């Protein structure tokens, strides 16, 4: 059996949909183009809502908040 491909990571986040890596990568790219952090996050979120829909983006955000809270508790 072939080995499973490991998802690439971006700053500790998975680049699979919902992992946060694609979002973070887009935010960094927008910041390099001169956007502020807040502007970059808003643009990336709007692009995600356009691609995945509001319901799915909301579920991704919820999962991300839960993951961040769990990580914080672990420390």
Gaussian input, Z-matrix of N, CA and C with variables (Angstrom, degrees):
# hf/3-21g

backbone

0 1
 N
 C     1     B1
 C     2     B2     1     A1
 N     3     B3     2     A2     1     D1
 C     4     B4     3     A3     2     D2
 C     5     B5     4     A4     3     D3
 N     6     B6     5     A5     4     D4
 C     7     B7     6     A6     5     D5
 C     8     B8     7     A7     6     D6
 N     9     B9     8     A8     7     D7
 C    10    B10     9     A9     8     D8
 C    11    B11    10    A10     9     D9
 N    12    B12    11    A11    10    D10
 C    13    B13    12    A12    11    D11
 C    14    B14    13    A13    12    D12
 N    15    B15    14    A14    13    D13
 C    16    B16    15    A15    14    D14
 C    17    B17    16    A16    15    D15
 N    18    B18    17    A17    16    D16
 C    19    B19    18    A18    17    D17
 C    20    B20    19    A19    18    D18
 N    21    B21    20    A20    19    D19
 C    22    B22    21    A21    20    D20
 C    23    B23    22    A22    21    D21
 N    24    B24    23    A23    22    D22
 C    25    B25    24    A24    23    D23
 C    26    B26    25    A25    24    D24
 N    27    B27    26    A26    25    D25
 C    28    B28    27    A27    26    D26
 C    29    B29    28    A28    27    D27
 N    30    B30    29    A29    28    D28
 C    31    B31    30    A30    29    D29
 C    32    B32    31    A31    30    D30
 N    33    B33    32    A32    31    D31
 C    34    B34    33    A33    32    D32
 C    35    B35    34    A34    33    D33
 N    36    B36    35    A35    34    D34
 C    37    B37    36    A36    35    D35
 C    38    B38    37    A37    36    D36
 N    39    B39    38    A38    37    D37
 C    40    B40    39    A39    38    D38
 C    41    B41    40    A40    39    D39
 N    42    B42    41    A41    40    D40
 C    43    B43    42    A42    41    D41
 C    44    B44    43    A43    42    D42
 N    45    B45    44    A44    43    D43
 C    46    B46    45    A45    44    D44
 C    47    B47    46    A46    45    D45
 N    48    B48    47    A47    46    D46
 C    49    B49    48    A48    47    D47
 C    50    B50    49    A49    48    D48
 N    51    B51    50    A50    49    D49
 C    52    B52    51    A51    50    D50
 C    53    B53    52    A52    51    D51
 N    54    B54    53    A53    52    D52
 C    55    B55    54    A54    53    D53
 C    56    B56    55    A55    54    D54
 N    57    B57    56    A56    55    D55
 C    58    B58    57    A57    56    D56
 C    59    B59    58    A58    57    D57
 N    60    B60    59    A59    58    D58
 C    61    B61    60    A60    59    D59
 C    62    B62    61    A61    60    D60
 N    63    B63    62    A62    61    D61
 C    64    B64    63    A63    62    D62
 C    65    B65    64    A64    63    D63
 N    66    B66    65    A65    64    D64
 C    67    B67    66    A66    65    D65
 C    68    B68    67    A67    66    D66
 N    69    B69    68    A68    67    D67
 C    70    B70    69    A69    68    D68
 C    71    B71    70    A70    69    D69
 N    72    B72    71    A71    70    D70
 C    73    B73    72    A72    71    D71
 C    74    B74    73    A73    72    D72
 N    75    B75    74    A74    73    D73
 C    76    B76    75    A75    74    D74
 C    77    B77    76    A76    75    D75
 N    78    B78    77    A77    76    D76
 C    79    B79    78    A78    77    D77
 C    80    B80    79    A79    78    D78
 N    81    B81    80    A80    79    D79
 C    82    B82    81    A81    80    D80
 C    83    B83    82    A82    81    D81
 N    84    B84    83    A83    82    D82
 C    85    B85    84    A84    83    D83
 C    86    B86    85    A85    84    D84
 N    87    B87    86    A86    85    D85
 C    88    B88    87    A87    86    D86
 C    89    B89    88    A88    87    D87
 N    90    B90    89    A89    88    D88
 C    91    B91    90    A90    89    D89
 C    92    B92    91    A91    90    D90
 N    93    B93    92    A92    91    D91
 C    94    B94    93    A93    92    D92
 C    95    B95    94    A94    93    D93
 N    96    B96    95    A95    94    D94
 C    97    B97    96    A96    95    D95
 C    98    B98    97    A97    96    D96
 N    99    B99    98    A98    97    D97
 C   100   B100    99    A99    98    D98
 C   101   B101   100   A100    99    D99
 N   102   B102   101   A101   100   D100
 C   103   B103   102   A102   101   D101
 C   104   B104   103   A103   102   D102
 N   105   B105   104   A104   103   D103
 C   106   B106   105   A105   104   D104
 C   107   B107   106   A106   105   D105
 N   108   B108   107   A107   106   D106
 C   109   B109   108   A108   107   D107
 C   110   B110   109   A109   108   D108
 N   111   B111   110   A110   109   D109
 C   112   B112   111   A111   110   D110
 C   113   B113   112   A112   111   D111
 N   114   B114   113   A113   112   D112
 C   115   B115   114   A114   113   D113
 C   116   B116   115   A115   114   D114
 N   117   B117   116   A116   115   D115
 C   118   B118   117   A117   116   D116
 C   119   B119   118   A118   117   D117
 N   120   B120   119   A119   118   D118
 C   121   B121   120   A120   119   D119
 C   122   B122   121   A121   120   D120
 N   123   B123   122   A122   121   D121
 C   124   B124   123   A123   122   D122
 C   125   B125   124   A124   123   D123
 N   126   B126   125   A125   124   D124
 C   127   B127   126   A126   125   D125
 C   128   B128   127   A127   126   D126
 N   129   B129   128   A128   127   D127
 C   130   B130   129   A129   128   D128
 C   131   B131   130   A130   129   D129
 N   132   B132   131   A131   130   D130
 C   133   B133   132   A132   131   D131
 C   134   B134   133   A133   132   D132
 N   135   B135   134   A134   133   D133
 C   136   B136   135   A135   134   D134
 C   137   B137   136   A136   135   D135
 N   138   B138   137   A137   136   D136
 C   139   B139   138   A138   137   D137
 C   140   B140   139   A139   138   D138
 N   141   B141   140   A140   139   D139
 C   142   B142   141   A141   140   D140
 C   143   B143   142   A142   141   D141
 N   144   B144   143   A143   142   D142
 C   145   B145   144   A144   143   D143
 C   146   B146   145   A145   144   D144
 N   147   B147   146   A146   145   D145
 C   148   B148   147   A147   146   D146
 C   149   B149   148   A148   147   D147
 N   150   B150   149   A149   148   D148
 C   151   B151   150   A150   149   D149
 C   152   B152   151   A151   150   D150
 N   153   B153   152   A152   151   D151
 C   154   B154   153   A153   152   D152
 C   155   B155   154   A154   153   D153
 N   156   B156   155   A155   154   D154
 C   157   B157   156   A156   155   D155
 C   158   B158   157   A157   156   D156
 N   159   B159   158   A158   157   D157
 C   160   B160   159   A159   158   D158
 C   161   B161   160   A160   159   D159
 N   162   B162   161   A161   160   D160
 C   163   B163   162   A162   161   D161
 C   164   B164   163   A163   162   D162
 N   165   B165   164   A164   163   D163
 C   166   B166   165   A165   164   D164
 C   167   B167   166   A166   165   D165
 N   168   B168   167   A167   166   D166
 C   169   B169   168   A168   167   D167
 C   170   B170   169   A169   168   D168
 N   171   B171   170   A170   169   D169
 C   172   B172   171   A171   170   D170
 C   173   B173   172   A172   171   D171
 N   174   B174   173   A173   172   D172
 C   175   B175   174   A174   173   D173
 C   176   B176   175   A175   174   D174
 N   177   B177   176   A176   175   D175
 C   178   B178   177   A177   176   D176
 C   179   B179   178   A178   177   D177
 N   180   B180   179   A179   178   D178
 C   181   B181   180   A180   179   D179
 C   182   B182   181   A181   180   D180
 N   183   B183   182   A182   181   D181
 C   184   B184   183   A183   182   D182
 C   185   B185   184   A184   183   D183
 N   186   B186   185   A185   184   D184
 C   187   B187   186   A186   185   D185
 C   188   B188   187   A187   186   D186
 N   189   B189   188   A188   187   D187
 C   190   B190   189   A189   188   D188
 C   191   B191   190   A190   189   D189
 N   192   B192   191   A191   190   D190
 C   193   B193   192   A192   191   D191
 C   194   B194   193   A193   192   D192
 N   195   B195   194   A194   193   D193
 C   196   B196   195   A195   194   D194
 C   197   B197   196   A196   195   D195
 N   198   B198   197   A197   196   D196
 C   199   B199   198   A198   197   D197
 C   200   B200   199   A199   198   D198
 N   201   B201   200   A200   199   D199
 C   202   B202   201   A201   200   D200
 C   203   B203   202   A202   201   D201
 N   204   B204   203   A203   202   D202
 C   205   B205   204   A204   203   D203
 C   206   B206   205   A205   204   D204
 N   207   B207   206   A206   205   D205
 C   208   B208   207   A207   206   D206
 C   209   B209   208   A208   207   D207
 N   210   B210   209   A209   208   D208
 C   211   B211   210   A210   209   D209
 C   212   B212   211   A211   210   D210
 N   213   B213   212   A212   211   D211
 C   214   B214   213   A213   212   D212
 C   215   B215   214   A214   213   D213
 N   216   B216   215   A215   214   D214
 C   217   B217   216   A216   215   D215
 C   218   B218   217   A217   216   D216
 N   219   B219   218   A218   217   D217
 C   220   B220   219   A219   218   D218
 C   221   B221   220   A220   219   D219
 N   222   B222   221   A221   220   D220
 C   223   B223   222   A222   221   D221
 C   224   B224   223   A223   222   D222

   B1=1.4493
   B2=1.5218
   B3=1.3221
   B4=1.4636
   B5=1.5287
   B6=1.3111
   B7=1.4603
   B8=1.5265
   B9=1.3340
   B10=1.4585
   B11=1.5183
   B12=1.3170
   B13=1.4598
   B14=1.5225
   B15=1.3060
   B16=1.4535
   B17=1.5261
   B18=1.3228
   B19=1.4577
   B20=1.5221
   B21=1.3005
   B22=1.4633
   B23=1.5137
   B24=1.3171
   B25=1.4529
   B26=1.5151
   B27=1.2928
   B28=1.4461
   B29=1.5165
   B30=1.3086
   B31=1.4647
   B32=1.5264
   B33=1.3252
   B34=1.4543
   B35=1.5114
   B36=1.3251
   B37=1.4572
   B38=1.5204
   B39=1.3072
   B40=1.4560
   B41=1.5229
   B42=1.3242
   B43=1.4640
   B44=1.5254
   B45=1.3323
   B46=1.4624
   B47=1.5220
   B48=1.3287
   B49=1.4750
   B50=1.5254
   B51=1.3222
   B52=1.4516
   B53=1.5127
   B54=1.3286
   B55=1.4592
   B56=1.5126
   B57=1.3204
   B58=1.4551
   B59=1.5156
   B60=1.3144
   B61=1.4596
   B62=1.5154
   B63=1.3136
   B64=1.4700
   B65=1.5233
   B66=1.3357
   B67=1.4619
   B68=1.5263
   B69=1.3360
   B70=1.4618
   B71=1.5250
   B72=1.3186
   B73=1.4606
   B74=1.5290
   B75=1.3446
   B76=1.4609
   B77=1.5280
   B78=1.3273
   B79=1.4657
   B80=1.5220
   B81=1.3287
   B82=1.4673
   B83=1.5212
   B84=1.3317
   B85=1.4683
   B86=1.5255
   B87=1.3301
   B88=1.4621
   B89=1.5253
   B90=1.3443
   B91=1.4657
   B92=1.5235
   B93=1.3433
   B94=1.4675
   B95=1.5242
   B96=1.3218
   B97=1.4717
   B98=1.5274
   B99=1.3523
   B100=1.4579
   B101=1.5177
   B102=1.3135
   B103=1.4627
   B104=1.5220
   B105=1.3376
   B106=1.4633
   B107=1.5232
   B108=1.3250
   B109=1.4631
   B110=1.5298
   B111=1.3328
   B112=1.4640
   B113=1.5327
   B114=1.3312
   B115=1.4667
   B116=1.5253
   B117=1.3205
   B118=1.4601
   B119=1.5272
   B120=1.3348
   B121=1.4659
   B122=1.5205
   B123=1.3339
   B124=1.4622
   B125=1.5269
   B126=1.3244
   B127=1.4696
   B128=1.5236
   B129=1.3389
   B130=1.4683
   B131=1.5272
   B132=1.3142
   B133=1.4657
   B134=1.5302
   B135=1.3196
   B136=1.4657
   B137=1.5257
   B138=1.3319
   B139=1.4636
   B140=1.5312
   B141=1.3109
   B142=1.4602
   B143=1.5108
   B144=1.3446
   B145=1.4620
   B146=1.5230
   B147=1.3326
   B148=1.4579
   B149=1.5298
   B150=1.3331
   B151=1.4686
   B152=1.5263
   B153=1.3455
   B154=1.4589
   B155=1.5200
   B156=1.3279
   B157=1.4611
   B158=1.5210
   B159=1.3201
   B160=1.4645
   B161=1.5244
   B162=1.3313
   B163=1.4582
   B164=1.5303
   B165=1.3216
   B166=1.4589
   B167=1.5316
   B168=1.3281
   B169=1.4707
   B170=1.5270
   B171=1.3294
   B172=1.4636
   B173=1.5237
   B174=1.3384
   B175=1.4619
   B176=1.5263
   B177=1.3350
   B178=1.4600
   B179=1.5270
   B180=1.3258
   B181=1.4601
   B182=1.5242
   B183=1.3348
   B184=1.4633
   B185=1.5207
   B186=1.3252
   B187=1.4569
   B188=1.5259
   B189=1.3299
   B190=1.4652
   B191=1.5153
   B192=1.3285
   B193=1.4606
   B194=1.5250
   B195=1.3424
   B196=1.4650
   B197=1.5238
   B198=1.3380
   B199=1.4619
   B200=1.5361
   B201=1.3312
   B202=1.4605
   B203=1.5328
   B204=1.3289
   B205=1.4567
   B206=1.5270
   B207=1.3256
   B208=1.4695
   B209=1.5169
   B210=1.3242
   B211=1.4603
   B212=1.5281
   B213=1.3388
   B214=1.4551
   B215=1.5335
   B216=1.3433
   B217=1.4594
   B218=1.5121
   B219=1.3259
   B220=1.4641
   B221=1.5273
   B222=1.3069
   B223=1.4689
   B224=1.4707
   A1=110.01
   A2=116.98
   A3=118.30
   A4=110.43
   A5=114.89
   A6=120.24
   A7=109.76
   A8=115.26
   A9=119.65
   A10=109.54
   A11=115.44
   A12=118.72
   A13=108.82
   A14=115.26
   A15=119.94
   A16=108.26
   A17=115.86
   A18=119.86
   A19=109.25
   A20=116.58
   A21=120.11
   A22=108.57
   A23=116.15
   A24=118.82
   A25=110.12
   A26=114.50
   A27=121.85
   A28=107.05
   A29=115.54
   A30=122.04
   A31=111.26
   A32=115.81
   A33=120.29
   A34=115.28
   A35=117.52
   A36=120.90
   A37=109.35
   A38=116.33
   A39=121.23
   A40=109.76
   A41=116.74
   A42=119.71
   A43=111.64
   A44=116.56
   A45=119.63
   A46=108.38
   A47=117.88
   A48=118.95
   A49=110.90
   A50=115.43
   A51=120.79
   A52=114.03
   A53=117.31
   A54=120.40
   A55=113.75
   A56=117.75
   A57=121.61
   A58=114.15
   A59=117.82
   A60=120.67
   A61=113.51
   A62=116.33
   A63=119.69
   A64=110.38
   A65=116.05
   A66=121.18
   A67=110.18
   A68=116.41
   A69=121.37
   A70=111.27
   A71=116.20
   A72=120.59
   A73=110.79
   A74=115.91
   A75=120.01
   A76=110.82
   A77=116.76
   A78=120.84
   A79=109.92
   A80=117.18
   A81=120.78
   A82=111.59
   A83=116.46
   A84=120.17
   A85=110.58
   A86=116.99
   A87=120.73
   A88=111.37
   A89=116.44
   A90=119.76
   A91=110.95
   A92=115.99
   A93=119.57
   A94=111.30
   A95=116.86
   A96=120.50
   A97=111.99
   A98=116.76
   A99=119.20
   A100=115.48
   A101=118.35
   A102=120.87
   A103=108.97
   A104=116.48
   A105=119.98
   A106=108.01
   A107=116.36
   A108=120.63
   A109=110.72
   A110=116.75
   A111=120.74
   A112=111.09
   A113=116.48
   A114=120.48
   A115=110.83
   A116=116.14
   A117=121.15
   A118=110.99
   A119=116.82
   A120=120.58
   A121=111.42
   A122=116.89
   A123=120.20
   A124=111.45
   A125=116.57
   A126=120.81
   A127=110.32
   A128=116.66
   A129=120.79
   A130=110.91
   A131=117.14
   A132=120.86
   A133=110.87
   A134=116.69
   A135=120.44
   A136=110.69
   A137=116.74
   A138=120.88
   A139=110.36
   A140=116.61
   A141=121.00
   A142=112.00
   A143=116.78
   A144=120.31
   A145=111.21
   A146=116.25
   A147=120.09
   A148=110.38
   A149=116.29
   A150=120.70
   A151=112.29
   A152=117.18
   A153=121.36
   A154=114.71
   A155=117.77
   A156=120.75
   A157=110.15
   A158=114.87
   A159=120.47
   A160=111.93
   A161=117.11
   A162=120.55
   A163=111.62
   A164=116.57
   A165=120.52
   A166=110.32
   A167=117.71
   A168=119.98
   A169=110.41
   A170=116.74
   A171=120.19
   A172=110.28
   A173=116.73
   A174=118.88
   A175=110.71
   A176=117.70
   A177=120.88
   A178=110.38
   A179=116.95
   A180=121.16
   A181=110.72
   A182=116.48
   A183=120.74
   A184=110.71
   A185=116.51
   A186=120.79
   A187=110.73
   A188=116.34
   A189=120.79
   A190=112.24
   A191=117.01
   A192=120.47
   A193=110.88
   A194=116.52
   A195=120.39
   A196=110.77
   A197=116.18
   A198=120.84
   A199=110.04
   A200=116.75
   A201=121.19
   A202=110.91
   A203=116.92
   A204=121.08
   A205=110.43
   A206=116.21
   A207=120.49
   A208=110.74
   A209=116.01
   A210=120.87
   A211=110.33
   A212=115.47
   A213=121.01
   A214=110.83
   A215=116.65
   A216=121.12
   A217=111.66
   A218=116.25
   A219=121.52
   A220=112.05
   A221=117.11
   A222=122.18
   A223=112.58
   D1=137.02
   D2=177.78
   D3=-72.21
   D4=147.05
   D5=179.41
   D6=-68.67
   D7=145.95
   D8=178.09
   D9=-68.63
   D10=141.05
   D11=176.04
   D12=-75.74
   D13=132.13
   D14=177.88
   D15=-82.97
   D16=136.08
   D17=179.21
   D18=-65.07
   D19=136.97
   D20=175.88
   D21=-68.95
   D22=151.69
   D23=-179.70
   D24=-117.36
   D25=154.22
   D26=175.92
   D27=-129.62
   D28=106.71
   D29=-178.22
   D30=54.12
   D31=46.22
   D32=176.35
   D33=80.90
   D34=5.72
   D35=-179.20
   D36=-115.18
   D37=145.81
   D38=179.63
   D39=-73.28
   D40=144.95
   D41=177.22
   D42=-91.21
   D43=6.54
   D44=172.84
   D45=-71.57
   D46=154.74
   D47=177.73
   D48=-55.79
   D49=129.16
   D50=179.95
   D51=91.67
   D52=-6.21
   D53=-178.47
   D54=-83.66
   D55=-17.04
   D56=178.29
   D57=93.81
   D58=-13.59
   D59=-177.73
   D60=-69.73
   D61=-41.40
   D62=179.19
   D63=-65.60
   D64=-41.11
   D65=178.52
   D66=-60.80
   D67=-48.86
   D68=-178.72
   D69=-62.62
   D70=-38.62
   D71=179.85
   D72=-64.79
   D73=-41.97
   D74=179.37
   D75=-67.32
   D76=-40.10
   D77=178.46
   D78=-60.49
   D79=-45.59
   D80=178.96
   D81=-62.23
   D82=-40.55
   D83=179.52
   D84=-63.97
   D85=-40.48
   D86=179.34
   D87=-68.43
   D88=-36.63
   D89=177.52
   D90=-64.36
   D91=-38.22
   D92=177.81
   D93=-64.53
   D94=-26.52
   D95=179.03
   D96=-83.85
   D97=1.36
   D98=174.43
   D99=106.05
   D100=3.33
   D101=178.27
   D102=-81.05
   D103=152.55
   D104=175.21
   D105=-75.48
   D106=168.13
   D107=-179.09
   D108=-61.74
   D109=-42.55
   D110=-179.42
   D111=-65.40
   D112=-43.80
   D113=178.67
   D114=-62.46
   D115=-42.98
   D116=-178.11
   D117=-62.78
   D118=-42.55
   D119=179.24
   D120=-65.59
   D121=-39.08
   D122=179.16
   D123=-66.30
   D124=-41.07
   D125=179.31
   D126=-65.73
   D127=-43.91
   D128=179.89
   D129=-64.33
   D130=-39.86
   D131=178.91
   D132=-65.58
   D133=-41.06
   D134=178.93
   D135=-63.98
   D136=-40.67
   D137=178.42
   D138=-65.04
   D139=-39.87
   D140=178.34
   D141=-65.59
   D142=-41.50
   D143=177.71
   D144=-64.03
   D145=-35.52
   D146=178.67
   D147=-67.75
   D148=-39.79
   D149=-177.19
   D150=-77.55
   D151=-46.80
   D152=-172.59
   D153=-103.09
   D154=-17.03
   D155=-176.52
   D156=93.99
   D157=155.96
   D158=-175.34
   D159=-65.33
   D160=-38.79
   D161=-176.98
   D162=-64.84
   D163=-45.54
   D164=-178.25
   D165=-69.71
   D166=-39.62
   D167=178.31
   D168=-63.66
   D169=-37.40
   D170=178.06
   D171=-64.40
   D172=-38.84
   D173=178.82
   D174=-68.30
   D175=-37.69
   D176=176.67
   D177=-62.77
   D178=-41.79
   D179=-179.85
   D180=-64.70
   D181=-41.03
   D182=178.52
   D183=-62.43
   D184=-45.36
   D185=178.90
   D186=-61.47
   D187=-39.66
   D188=179.58
   D189=-65.48
   D190=-41.80
   D191=178.30
   D192=-64.60
   D193=-41.23
   D194=178.50
   D195=-64.15
   D196=-41.38
   D197=-179.97
   D198=-64.24
   D199=-41.60
   D200=-179.82
   D201=-66.46
   D202=-39.66
   D203=179.66
   D204=-66.31
   D205=-40.86
   D206=178.94
   D207=-64.33
   D208=-39.64
   D209=179.72
   D210=-65.44
   D211=-38.70
   D212=-179.40
   D213=-67.19
   D214=-39.95
   D215=178.76
   D216=-66.58
   D217=-32.21
   D218=-177.02
   D219=-63.98
   D220=-32.76
   D221=-176.14
   D222=-64.63

